[in-house]
Amino acid sequence: MPIRVKDDEAAEVRALDLFTGLEDDDFAALMRGAYVQTFPPRIELASQGERSDFLHVVTGGAVEMFASWNGRETVMATLEPVSTFILAATICDAPYLMSARTLEKSRIVLVPSEDVRKIFDINADFARAVVTELGRSYRAVVKSTKNLKLRTSLERLANHLLQRYAMEGNPTAFELGQEKRHLASYLGMTPENLSRAIRQLEPYGVTFEGNIVTITNPEDLTNFAKPSPLIDDPWS
């Protein structure tokens, strides 16, 4: 059941780079029309081809972005708190190019797209923040395309594991963070190819036990993967 956005949740949304430059009155106007809803796992929040009625902000749980065509489906991204989707469709008043569904119980703030466009039209600071956010998204798409087109599936898996390893603080063992079939789709692999790739990384000190990954020789794995900030750095 949708409810109005509480002050603590509004503060989380406001902390996003997209909204930090907004005047209090403009941000309050956005929140007046917004509401919060908690969704169970595997609920589709947006469908590709539909118009954007809301800008979604993930404040709890996890959301998977995916696309489908001709009976096939692929994972595009996984979003965790606090993050937005899909900003471009909201600003352009255009159909979604991707679908979104919850991976687990998730809490979503829904901000009416019409209200977002109104603030975009009158607030130069917000417009700059939107352009910056869309610029980052464009660069992320270019990096993803380079990753898929320039690397083998084994290299893609190795670099993904190194990213997870760094995000978790370089522990010897860490949780994969998603189901293997979702990871395979995200990396442009079949589940069978992923299983083979996992075995092929064993000489570089990588072992899997269920969803727990152990990296005993990160230097060897790094030498094989050859990570690049022009592909792998999410902030550049």
C-alpha positions as CSV (number, residue, x, y, z in Angstrom):
1,M,0.0,0.0,0.0
2,P,1.5,3.4,-1.0
3,I,2.2,5.9,1.8
4,R,3.6,9.4,1.8
5,V,7.3,9.9,2.0
6,K,8.5,10.3,5.6
7,D,11.1,12.8,6.6
8,D,13.9,10.3,7.1
9,E,13.3,8.7,3.7
10,A,13.1,12.1,2.0
11,A,16.5,12.9,3.5
12,E,17.9,9.8,1.9
13,V,16.5,10.9,-1.5
14,R,17.8,14.4,-1.0
15,A,21.3,13.1,-0.4
16,L,21.5,11.8,-3.9
17,D,23.7,14.0,-6.2
18,L,20.6,14.5,-8.4
19,F,18.7,16.4,-5.7
20,T,21.4,18.1,-3.5
21,G,21.3,21.3,-5.5
22,L,17.6,21.8,-5.3
23,E,16.1,24.6,-3.3
24,D,14.0,23.4,-0.3
25,D,10.8,24.5,-1.8
26,D,11.4,22.7,-5.1
27,F,12.4,19.5,-3.3
28,A,9.4,19.8,-1.1
29,A,7.2,20.1,-4.2
30,L,8.6,16.9,-5.6
31,M,8.0,15.1,-2.3
32,R,4.4,16.3,-2.0
33,G,3.5,14.3,-5.1
34,A,5.7,11.3,-4.2
35,Y,4.8,8.2,-2.3
36,V,6.5,5.1,-0.9
37,Q,5.6,1.5,-1.6
38,T,7.1,-1.8,-0.5
39,F,7.1,-4.5,-3.1
40,P,7.7,-8.3,-2.6
41,P,10.3,-10.1,-4.7
42,R,9.9,-10.7,-8.4
43,I,7.4,-7.9,-8.9
44,E,7.8,-6.0,-12.2
45,L,8.0,-2.2,-11.5
46,A,8.3,-1.0,-15.1
47,S,8.0,-2.6,-18.5
48,Q,10.0,-1.7,-21.6
49,G,7.8,0.1,-24.1
50,E,5.6,1.8,-21.4
51,R,5.7,5.5,-20.8
52,S,7.5,6.8,-17.7
53,D,4.9,7.8,-15.1
54,F,7.3,7.9,-12.2
55,L,11.0,8.4,-11.4
56,H,11.8,5.5,-9.1
57,V,14.2,5.7,-6.2
58,V,15.4,2.5,-4.6
59,T,15.7,3.0,-0.8
60,G,15.6,-0.6,0.3
61,G,16.2,-4.0,-1.2
62,A,17.5,-4.6,-4.8
63,V,16.1,-4.1,-8.3
64,E,17.1,-5.8,-11.5
65,M,17.0,-3.9,-14.8
66,F,16.5,-6.2,-17.8
67,A,15.5,-6.2,-21.4
68,S,13.9,-8.8,-23.7
69,W,13.5,-9.4,-27.4
70,N,12.2,-12.3,-29.5
71,G,11.9,-14.6,-26.6
72,R,15.3,-13.8,-25.1
73,E,16.1,-11.8,-22.0
74,T,19.2,-10.2,-20.6
75,V,20.2,-8.5,-17.3
76,M,21.3,-4.9,-17.8
77,A,22.1,-3.8,-14.2
78,T,21.3,-4.5,-10.6
79,L,20.5,-1.5,-8.4
80,E,20.8,-1.2,-4.6
81,P,19.9,1.7,-2.3
82,V,20.0,4.5,-2.7
83,S,19.7,4.9,-6.5
84,T,17.3,6.1,-9.2
85,F,15.9,4.6,-12.4
86,I,15.1,5.3,-15.3
87,L,15.9,9.1,-15.4
88,A,16.3,9.4,-19.2
89,A,12.8,8.2,-19.9
90,T,11.4,10.5,-17.2
91,I,13.0,13.6,-18.6
92,C,12.3,12.8,-22.2
93,D,8.8,11.6,-21.5
94,A,9.7,8.6,-23.6
95,P,9.0,4.8,-23.3
96,Y,11.2,2.7,-21.1
97,L,14.0,0.9,-22.9
98,M,14.4,-1.5,-20.1
99,S,12.1,-3.3,-17.6
100,A,12.6,-3.4,-13.8
101,R,11.7,-6.0,-11.2
102,T,12.5,-6.5,-7.5
103,L,15.0,-9.2,-6.6
104,E,14.0,-9.1,-3.0
105,K,11.5,-7.3,-0.8
106,S,12.2,-3.6,-1.8
107,R,11.1,-0.2,-0.8
108,I,10.6,2.3,-3.7
109,V,10.0,6.1,-3.6
110,L,7.9,7.0,-6.7
111,V,8.2,10.6,-7.8
112,P,5.7,11.6,-10.6
113,S,7.6,12.2,-13.9
114,E,5.5,15.2,-14.7
115,D,6.7,16.9,-11.4
116,V,10.3,16.1,-12.2
117,R,10.0,17.6,-15.7
118,K,8.4,20.8,-14.2
119,I,11.4,21.3,-11.9
120,F,13.8,20.5,-14.7
121,D,12.3,23.3,-16.8
122,I,12.5,26.0,-14.1
123,N,15.6,25.1,-12.0
124,A,18.9,25.4,-13.7
125,D,20.8,23.7,-10.9
126,F,18.6,20.7,-11.1
127,A,18.9,20.7,-14.9
128,R,22.7,20.6,-14.6
129,A,22.4,17.8,-12.1
130,V,20.2,15.8,-14.5
131,V,22.7,16.4,-17.3
132,T,25.6,15.2,-15.1
133,E,23.6,12.1,-14.1
134,L,22.8,11.3,-17.7
135,G,26.4,11.9,-18.7
136,R,27.5,9.3,-16.1
137,S,24.9,6.9,-17.3
138,Y,26.1,7.3,-20.9
139,R,29.7,6.7,-19.9
140,A,28.6,3.6,-18.0
141,V,26.9,2.3,-21.1
142,V,30.0,2.9,-23.2
143,K,32.1,1.0,-20.6
144,S,29.7,-1.9,-20.5
145,T,29.7,-2.1,-24.3
146,K,33.6,-2.1,-24.3
147,N,33.5,-4.8,-21.7
148,L,31.2,-7.0,-23.8
149,K,32.9,-6.4,-27.2
150,L,36.6,-6.3,-26.2
151,R,36.9,-9.0,-23.6
152,T,36.4,-12.7,-23.6
153,S,33.8,-14.1,-21.2
154,L,36.6,-15.3,-18.9
155,E,38.1,-11.8,-18.8
156,R,34.7,-10.3,-18.1
157,L,34.1,-12.7,-15.2
158,A,37.6,-12.1,-13.8
159,N,37.2,-8.3,-13.8
160,H,33.7,-8.6,-12.3
161,L,35.1,-10.6,-9.4
162,L,37.9,-8.1,-8.9
163,Q,35.3,-5.3,-8.7
164,R,33.3,-7.3,-6.1
165,Y,36.5,-8.1,-4.2
166,A,37.4,-4.4,-4.0
167,M,33.8,-3.3,-3.1
168,E,33.8,-5.8,-0.2
169,G,37.1,-4.4,1.2
170,N,39.5,-7.1,-0.3
171,P,38.5,-10.0,1.9
172,T,39.7,-13.5,1.1
173,A,36.1,-14.7,0.8
174,F,33.0,-12.7,-0.1
175,E,29.4,-13.3,-1.3
176,L,28.8,-13.1,-5.0
177,G,25.8,-10.8,-4.4
178,Q,23.5,-12.3,-7.0
179,E,22.3,-15.6,-8.4
180,K,24.7,-17.2,-10.8
181,R,22.1,-17.2,-13.6
182,H,21.7,-13.5,-13.2
183,L,25.4,-12.9,-13.2
184,A,25.7,-15.0,-16.4
185,S,23.1,-12.9,-18.1
186,Y,24.7,-9.7,-17.0
187,L,28.1,-10.8,-18.4
188,G,26.6,-12.0,-21.7
189,M,27.1,-15.7,-20.9
190,T,25.0,-18.8,-20.7
191,P,24.9,-20.5,-17.3
192,E,26.9,-23.3,-18.8
193,N,29.6,-21.0,-20.0
194,L,29.7,-19.4,-16.6
195,S,30.3,-22.8,-14.9
196,R,33.1,-23.5,-17.3
197,A,34.6,-20.0,-16.7
198,I,34.5,-20.5,-13.0
199,R,36.6,-23.7,-13.3
200,Q,39.0,-22.0,-15.7
201,L,39.7,-19.3,-13.1
202,E,40.9,-21.9,-10.5
203,P,44.6,-21.6,-11.6
204,Y,44.4,-17.9,-10.7
205,G,43.3,-18.6,-7.1
206,V,39.6,-18.4,-7.5
207,T,37.2,-20.9,-6.0
208,F,33.4,-21.0,-5.6
209,E,31.4,-22.7,-2.9
210,G,27.8,-21.9,-3.7
211,N,27.6,-18.1,-3.8
212,I,30.8,-17.7,-1.7
213,V,33.8,-16.6,-3.7
214,T,37.4,-17.1,-2.4
215,I,40.3,-15.3,-4.0
216,T,43.6,-16.6,-2.7
217,N,45.9,-14.9,-5.2
218,P,44.5,-11.5,-6.2
219,E,47.8,-10.5,-7.9
220,D,47.6,-13.4,-10.3
221,L,43.9,-12.7,-11.0
222,T,44.7,-9.0,-11.6
223,N,47.5,-9.9,-14.0
224,F,45.2,-12.1,-16.0
225,A,42.2,-9.7,-16.0
226,K,44.1,-6.5,-16.7
227,P,41.5,-4.1,-15.3
228,S,41.3,-0.7,-16.9
229,P,39.8,2.5,-15.4
230,L,38.4,3.2,-18.9
231,I,36.2,0.1,-18.6
232,D,36.0,-0.8,-14.9
233,D,36.1,2.4,-12.8
234,P,32.4,3.3,-12.1
235,W,33.4,6.9,-11.0
236,S,35.5,8.0,-14.0
